[in-house]
Amino acid sequence: MSKILNNLGGVFPPRYGPEWGSGGIFGLKYYKETLYFTLAFEAEAHFINDNEKVYRYELVGPGPRSGGDTYNAVDVVDEYIYFGGWVHAPAVYVGRKNGMGSYISFKNKCSHIHSYDVYNARVELLWKECLNHETDWVGEVSEIVYDPVGDRLLLARGDGMVNLGVYQIDRKGGNYRKLSSVAAQKGSYFYDHICFDMFKDWIDGVIGIQCVDLVEDKVRYLELKDIAKMSIDGGEVSWRLPGSATSAYGRFFLFIRGGLLVGNPVDESIEPIVFYRLFDFGLSGYTPRRSMAKPFAGGILVGFNSYSEATIKSTNEYERILSKATNTIVAPSVLLFIAPPIAKIVGIFGARITGFESVEDKLIVAYDTMANTFRYDALPIDAGFRGFTILDQDIVNRNPPLKFVIRGF
């Protein structure tokens, strides 16, 4: 334990990694005395136990590389840590053009899935897929969930232009196939199903929930129609971008910008999906995106971020609205502990929380000082300062360090 904590000291400052804004520390997972995380945008996978092994995604392609993972795509089975995401190999910074902004090339951007054998400290590339296009890319792997019935990995892919949906792959990298053509970004277990969001686009966000039946090997779809009728306060919510997902109390929890969806997406006759408003500061960038939701102390611990995604350079009226909204800081980032009927803030942080993990009696929280940005905001470096904060796990039993009073509907 102490050796792991000693290896987490210091801050990762801006370094070479062509992309949009800042990546972060993603995939944080402690398993069989090994702590894994990927440092983006430098494209470094770190594995820490008595020593530290750093894998720089050289199996994907030549350097200089950037990326790695920006959605926390990781799961563990037996002696393996499975991690996914995307990598530029090599990364190409195009530069500034005509006063419109800065660009990168996407022709070498590939989605990937790797395995790490914790007993033998060995990394294997199980699968990669590339589009070889200057401006477009294949769907990033944004979630990995192990199917213990079919002994396979289920993948969510919702960020990209082609090959979006829910996919499967076996644990050796074979039997790759699409299960659903509906784009998805995050998912989790729900009884004998694994459920994912149904992601429409970057304006409407989540339009439903899709669940893979692990017994019958088929997909069930639930469309969300009028959110106001599903909401406990009767109000709408805009820009419903997916954040994270988990399950507890016999219910599926899908955190989105503006709140969370809770209920039974497989059979609403048992319990319909209900929308609970959380940290909805109007059209703002406050969101659970690019963070985590995990079981913790029998409840749920989830991150909501102050500055997760932002538009810096805008070229039209809609982008100007987004730029103002995403760059207006309305509140600090928080860790929220949910144990119904209680939901309380247990930690306050800066720009964003990219992940957290329990290690013995400590809670390791990964942070970043900069947002992931948009298409005209490319840089040759990662613009954020990234690091770890170590907390005691009994924060859930302390008084909330912060309270919000929001006048709603």
C-alpha positions as CSV (number, residue, x, y, z in Angstrom):
1,M,0.0,0.0,0.0
2,S,2.7,2.5,1.0
3,K,4.7,1.8,-2.1
4,I,1.7,2.5,-4.3
5,L,1.0,5.7,-2.5
6,N,4.6,6.8,-2.7
7,N,4.5,6.2,-6.5
8,L,1.5,8.6,-6.8
9,G,3.3,11.7,-5.5
10,G,3.7,14.8,-7.5
11,V,1.8,16.3,-10.4
12,F,1.9,15.4,-14.1
13,P,2.4,18.8,-15.8
14,P,1.7,19.7,-19.5
15,R,3.7,17.5,-21.8
16,Y,3.7,16.6,-25.6
17,G,0.4,15.0,-26.6
18,P,-1.4,16.6,-29.6
19,E,-5.2,16.7,-29.0
20,W,-8.0,18.9,-27.8
21,G,-7.3,20.6,-24.4
22,S,-6.5,18.1,-21.7
23,G,-7.0,14.4,-21.2
24,G,-6.6,13.3,-17.6
25,I,-6.0,10.2,-15.5
26,F,-8.4,7.5,-16.5
27,G,-9.3,3.9,-15.8
28,L,-8.2,4.1,-12.2
29,K,-8.5,0.5,-11.0
30,Y,-6.9,-1.4,-8.0
31,Y,-6.8,-5.2,-8.6
32,K,-4.8,-8.0,-7.1
33,E,-2.3,-5.5,-5.5
34,T,-1.8,-3.6,-8.8
35,L,-3.0,-0.1,-9.4
36,Y,-3.7,0.7,-13.1
37,F,-4.4,4.1,-14.8
38,T,-3.8,5.7,-18.2
39,L,-2.3,9.1,-18.4
40,A,-3.8,11.0,-21.3
41,F,-3.0,12.7,-23.5
42,E,0.6,11.3,-23.2
43,A,-0.7,7.8,-23.9
44,E,0.9,6.1,-20.9
45,A,-0.6,3.1,-19.1
46,H,0.8,2.8,-15.6
47,F,0.8,-0.4,-13.5
48,I,2.0,0.1,-10.0
49,N,2.7,-2.5,-7.2
50,D,6.1,-3.0,-5.7
51,N,7.5,-1.4,-8.8
52,E,6.0,0.7,-11.7
53,K,5.6,-0.5,-15.2
54,V,4.7,2.1,-17.9
55,Y,3.4,0.9,-21.3
56,R,3.3,3.6,-24.0
57,Y,0.9,1.9,-26.4
58,E,3.8,1.0,-28.8
59,L,1.8,-2.1,-29.9
60,V,-0.8,0.3,-31.5
61,G,1.7,2.1,-33.7
62,P,4.8,4.3,-33.9
63,G,5.4,7.4,-31.9
64,P,5.0,10.1,-30.9
65,R,1.7,8.9,-29.6
66,S,-1.2,10.7,-27.8
67,G,-4.5,9.7,-26.2
68,G,-5.0,6.4,-24.3
69,D,-8.4,6.7,-22.7
70,T,-10.7,9.6,-21.8
71,Y,-13.8,7.7,-20.6
72,N,-12.6,5.1,-18.0
73,A,-12.9,2.0,-20.1
74,V,-11.6,-0.8,-17.8
75,D,-12.7,-4.1,-16.3
76,V,-11.0,-7.0,-14.5
77,V,-11.4,-10.8,-14.8
78,D,-9.2,-13.5,-13.3
79,E,-5.6,-12.3,-13.6
80,Y,-6.3,-9.7,-16.3
81,I,-7.0,-6.0,-16.4
82,Y,-8.7,-5.1,-19.6
83,F,-8.4,-1.5,-20.7
84,G,-9.6,0.3,-23.8
85,G,-9.9,3.7,-25.4
86,W,-8.2,5.3,-28.4
87,V,-4.7,6.3,-29.5
88,H,-3.1,8.5,-32.1
89,A,-0.1,6.4,-33.4
90,P,1.6,8.5,-34.5
91,A,0.0,11.8,-33.4
92,V,0.1,14.6,-35.9
93,Y,-0.3,18.3,-34.9
94,V,-1.3,20.2,-38.0
95,G,-1.1,23.6,-36.5
96,R,-3.0,26.9,-36.8
97,K,-5.0,27.7,-39.9
98,N,-6.3,31.0,-41.2
99,G,-7.0,32.4,-37.8
100,M,-9.8,29.8,-37.4
101,G,-8.1,27.8,-34.7
102,S,-5.7,24.9,-34.3
103,Y,-6.0,21.4,-35.8
104,I,-4.8,17.9,-35.4
105,S,-5.0,15.1,-38.0
106,F,-7.1,12.0,-37.1
107,K,-5.7,9.7,-39.8
108,N,-3.7,7.7,-37.3
109,K,-6.4,7.6,-34.6
110,C,-7.2,4.0,-33.6
111,S,-9.6,2.5,-31.0
112,H,-8.1,-0.3,-28.9
113,I,-8.5,-3.0,-26.3
114,H,-5.5,-4.3,-24.3
115,S,-5.1,-6.9,-21.6
116,Y,-2.5,-6.8,-18.7
117,D,-1.5,-9.9,-16.9
118,V,-1.0,-8.9,-13.3
119,Y,1.0,-12.0,-12.5
120,N,3.4,-11.8,-15.3
121,A,3.4,-8.0,-15.9
122,R,2.6,-8.6,-19.6
123,V,0.6,-6.3,-21.9
124,E,-1.1,-7.7,-25.0
125,L,-3.0,-5.8,-27.7
126,L,-6.2,-7.7,-28.3
127,W,-7.9,-5.5,-30.9
128,K,-7.5,-2.2,-32.7
129,E,-9.5,-0.5,-35.4
130,C,-8.5,2.6,-37.4
131,L,-10.3,4.7,-40.0
132,N,-7.3,6.5,-41.7
133,H,-9.3,9.7,-42.2
134,E,-8.1,13.2,-41.8
135,T,-11.0,14.5,-39.8
136,D,-13.2,11.5,-38.8
137,W,-12.5,8.5,-36.5
138,V,-14.0,5.2,-35.5
139,G,-16.0,5.0,-32.3
140,E,-13.8,5.2,-29.2
141,V,-14.1,2.4,-26.7
142,S,-15.7,4.3,-23.8
143,E,-16.8,1.3,-21.6
144,I,-15.8,-2.3,-21.0
145,V,-18.1,-4.6,-19.0
146,Y,-17.4,-8.3,-18.6
147,D,-20.2,-10.7,-19.3
148,P,-19.8,-13.6,-16.8
149,V,-22.4,-15.7,-18.6
150,G,-20.9,-15.6,-22.0
151,D,-17.3,-15.0,-20.9
152,R,-16.9,-12.1,-23.2
153,L,-16.3,-8.3,-23.0
154,L,-19.1,-5.9,-23.9
155,L,-18.0,-2.6,-25.4
156,A,-19.7,0.8,-25.6
157,R,-18.8,3.0,-28.5
158,G,-20.4,6.4,-28.9
159,D,-17.7,9.0,-29.6
160,G,-16.9,8.9,-33.3
161,M,-18.3,9.0,-36.8
162,V,-18.6,5.3,-37.7
163,N,-18.7,1.9,-36.0
164,L,-20.8,3.1,-33.1
165,G,-23.0,1.0,-30.9
166,V,-22.6,-1.9,-28.5
167,Y,-20.1,-4.6,-29.4
168,Q,-18.7,-7.9,-28.0
169,I,-15.3,-9.4,-28.2
170,D,-13.9,-12.5,-26.5
171,R,-11.1,-12.3,-23.9
172,K,-8.5,-13.3,-26.4
173,G,-9.5,-10.6,-28.9
174,G,-11.6,-12.8,-31.2
175,N,-15.3,-13.2,-32.0
176,Y,-15.7,-9.4,-32.5
177,R,-19.2,-8.4,-33.5
178,K,-21.8,-5.7,-33.2
179,L,-24.8,-6.3,-30.9
180,S,-26.5,-3.0,-31.3
181,S,-26.3,-0.2,-33.9
182,V,-27.4,2.4,-31.4
183,A,-24.4,4.5,-30.1
184,A,-23.6,4.1,-26.5
185,Q,-21.0,5.7,-24.2
186,K,-21.5,4.2,-20.7
187,G,-23.0,1.0,-19.2
188,S,-23.2,-1.3,-16.2
189,Y,-24.8,-4.5,-14.9
190,F,-28.5,-4.7,-14.1
191,Y,-29.7,-8.1,-12.8
192,D,-28.8,-10.5,-15.7
193,H,-28.5,-7.7,-18.2
194,I,-25.8,-5.2,-19.0
195,C,-27.4,-1.8,-19.8
196,F,-26.0,1.1,-21.7
197,D,-27.2,4.6,-22.6
198,M,-28.7,5.3,-26.1
199,F,-26.7,8.3,-27.3
200,K,-28.2,10.3,-30.2
201,D,-25.8,13.3,-30.6
202,W,-24.0,16.0,-28.8
203,I,-27.1,18.2,-28.5
204,D,-29.9,15.8,-27.4
205,G,-27.6,13.4,-25.7
206,V,-29.3,10.4,-24.1
207,I,-32.6,9.3,-25.7
208,G,-33.0,5.9,-24.1
209,I,-31.5,2.9,-22.4
210,Q,-30.5,-0.4,-24.2
211,C,-29.9,-3.6,-22.3
212,V,-28.1,-6.7,-23.4
213,D,-29.9,-9.9,-22.1
214,L,-27.0,-12.1,-21.0
215,V,-29.3,-15.2,-21.0
216,E,-31.1,-14.8,-24.3
217,D,-28.3,-12.8,-26.0
218,K,-30.6,-10.1,-27.3
219,V,-30.9,-6.4,-26.9
220,R,-33.9,-4.6,-25.3
221,Y,-34.5,-0.9,-26.0
222,L,-36.3,1.6,-23.9
223,E,-36.9,5.0,-25.5
224,L,-37.2,8.1,-23.3
225,K,-39.9,10.3,-24.7
226,D,-41.0,13.2,-22.5
227,I,-38.4,13.7,-19.7
228,A,-40.7,16.3,-18.0
229,K,-43.3,13.5,-17.4
230,M,-40.6,11.3,-16.0
231,S,-39.1,14.0,-13.8
232,I,-40.1,14.2,-10.1
233,D,-40.2,18.0,-10.4
234,G,-42.1,18.0,-13.7
235,G,-39.3,19.9,-15.5
236,E,-37.3,19.3,-18.6
237,V,-33.6,19.0,-18.8
238,S,-31.4,20.1,-21.7
239,W,-28.2,18.8,-23.1
240,R,-28.6,15.3,-21.6
241,L,-25.0,14.1,-22.2
242,P,-24.2,10.7,-20.6
243,G,-21.8,10.7,-17.6
244,S,-21.5,7.3,-15.9
245,A,-23.6,4.3,-15.0
246,T,-23.9,1.7,-12.2
247,S,-26.5,-0.3,-10.4
248,A,-27.6,-0.6,-6.8
249,Y,-30.8,-1.2,-4.8
250,G,-32.2,-3.4,-7.6
251,R,-32.2,-0.3,-9.9
252,F,-30.1,1.0,-12.8
253,F,-28.5,4.4,-12.3
254,L,-27.6,6.5,-15.4
255,F,-26.0,9.8,-14.5
256,I,-26.4,12.5,-17.2
257,R,-25.9,16.3,-17.4
258,G,-28.6,17.7,-15.2
259,G,-29.3,14.7,-13.0
260,L,-29.8,10.9,-13.1
261,L,-32.2,8.4,-14.5
262,V,-33.2,5.6,-12.1
263,G,-35.4,2.5,-12.4
264,N,-35.9,-0.7,-14.3
265,P,-35.1,-0.3,-18.0
266,V,-35.8,-3.9,-18.7
267,D,-39.4,-3.9,-17.4
268,E,-41.0,-0.6,-16.5
269,S,-44.1,-2.4,-15.2
270,I,-41.9,-3.3,-12.2
271,E,-40.6,0.2,-11.7
272,P,-40.6,3.0,-14.4
273,I,-37.5,5.1,-15.1
274,V,-37.6,8.3,-13.1
275,F,-35.5,11.5,-13.6
276,Y,-34.0,13.1,-10.5
277,R,-32.5,16.5,-11.0
278,L,-29.0,16.9,-9.6
279,F,-26.7,19.9,-10.0
280,D,-28.7,21.3,-12.9
281,F,-27.4,24.9,-13.1
282,G,-29.2,25.6,-16.4
283,L,-27.2,25.5,-19.6
284,S,-23.8,25.1,-18.0
285,G,-20.8,22.8,-18.3
286,Y,-21.5,21.2,-14.9
287,T,-21.7,17.5,-15.6
288,P,-20.8,13.9,-14.5
289,R,-19.1,13.4,-17.9
290,R,-15.6,11.8,-18.1
291,S,-15.8,10.7,-14.4
292,M,-16.9,7.6,-12.6
293,A,-19.8,6.1,-10.6
294,K,-18.8,3.2,-8.4
295,P,-20.3,1.1,-5.6
296,F,-18.9,2.4,-2.3
297,A,-19.8,1.5,1.3
298,G,-23.0,-0.2,0.0
299,G,-24.1,3.0,-1.8
300,I,-22.9,4.8,-4.9
301,L,-20.0,7.3,-5.2
302,V,-20.1,9.5,-8.3
303,G,-18.2,12.5,-9.5
304,F,-19.8,15.7,-10.9
305,N,-17.4,18.0,-12.7
306,S,-17.2,21.8,-12.9
307,Y,-15.1,22.0,-16.1
308,S,-15.1,18.7,-17.9
309,E,-15.6,19.8,-21.5
310,A,-15.4,23.3,-23.0
311,T,-15.5,25.1,-26.3
312,I,-12.8,27.8,-26.5
313,K,-12.9,29.0,-30.1
314,S,-16.4,29.3,-31.6
315,T,-17.4,29.8,-35.3
316,N,-21.2,30.2,-35.1
317,E,-23.9,31.3,-32.7
318,Y,-24.6,27.8,-31.3
319,E,-20.9,27.4,-30.5
320,R,-20.8,30.8,-28.9
321,I,-23.6,29.8,-26.6
322,L,-21.8,26.6,-25.7
323,S,-18.6,28.5,-25.2
324,K,-20.2,30.9,-22.7
325,A,-22.0,28.0,-20.9
326,T,-19.0,25.7,-20.6
327,N,-16.6,28.3,-19.5
328,T,-18.8,29.8,-16.8
329,I,-17.7,28.1,-13.6
330,V,-20.9,27.7,-11.5
331,A,-19.6,25.5,-8.6
332,P,-16.6,23.3,-7.6
333,S,-16.5,19.7,-8.7
334,V,-17.8,17.3,-6.1
335,L,-17.9,13.7,-5.0
336,L,-21.5,12.7,-4.2
337,F,-22.4,9.7,-2.0
338,I,-25.8,8.3,-2.6
339,A,-27.5,6.0,-0.1
340,P,-31.2,6.5,-0.6
341,P,-33.0,8.5,0.7
342,I,-29.7,10.4,1.3
343,A,-27.5,12.0,-1.2
344,K,-24.7,14.1,0.2
345,I,-21.5,15.8,-1.0
346,V,-18.5,14.2,0.6
347,G,-15.6,16.0,-1.3
348,I,-14.8,19.3,-3.0
349,F,-12.4,19.5,-5.9
350,G,-11.3,21.8,-8.7
351,A,-11.9,21.7,-12.4
352,R,-12.7,18.0,-12.7
353,I,-12.5,14.5,-11.1
354,T,-11.5,12.0,-13.8
355,G,-11.6,8.9,-11.5
356,F,-11.3,7.5,-8.0
357,E,-10.5,4.1,-6.5
358,S,-10.4,2.5,-3.0
359,V,-7.1,1.1,-1.9
360,E,-7.3,-0.4,1.6
361,D,-8.6,2.4,3.9
362,K,-7.8,5.2,1.4
363,L,-9.7,6.7,-1.5
364,I,-7.5,7.8,-4.4
365,V,-9.0,10.6,-6.4
366,A,-7.6,11.6,-9.8
367,Y,-8.0,15.3,-10.8
368,D,-7.3,17.6,-13.8
369,T,-7.1,21.4,-14.0
370,M,-8.2,21.6,-17.6
371,A,-11.2,20.5,-19.7
372,N,-11.3,18.4,-22.8
373,T,-12.0,20.9,-25.6
374,F,-13.5,20.9,-29.1
375,R,-12.5,20.8,-32.7
376,Y,-10.7,24.2,-33.2
377,D,-8.9,24.0,-29.8
378,A,-6.2,21.6,-30.7
379,L,-2.8,21.9,-29.0
380,P,0.5,20.1,-29.4
381,I,0.5,19.5,-25.6
382,D,-1.8,18.3,-22.9
383,A,-2.8,21.6,-21.3
384,G,-3.8,20.3,-17.8
385,F,-2.0,19.6,-14.6
386,R,-3.0,16.1,-13.5
387,G,-2.5,14.3,-10.2
388,F,-3.9,12.5,-7.2
389,T,-5.5,13.4,-3.9
390,I,-5.5,10.8,-1.2
391,L,-8.5,10.8,1.2
392,D,-9.7,8.7,4.1
393,Q,-12.7,6.5,3.2
394,D,-14.7,7.7,6.2
395,I,-15.5,10.9,4.3
396,V,-18.9,9.4,3.8
397,N,-19.6,9.6,7.5
398,R,-18.6,13.2,7.9
399,N,-20.7,16.3,7.6
400,P,-21.0,17.6,4.0
401,P,-18.2,20.2,3.3
402,L,-20.5,22.1,0.9
403,K,-24.2,22.5,0.3
404,F,-26.0,24.0,-2.7
405,V,-29.4,25.7,-2.5
406,I,-30.9,25.8,-6.0
407,R,-34.3,27.2,-6.7
408,G,-35.9,24.7,-9.1
409,F,-39.2,24.2,-10.8
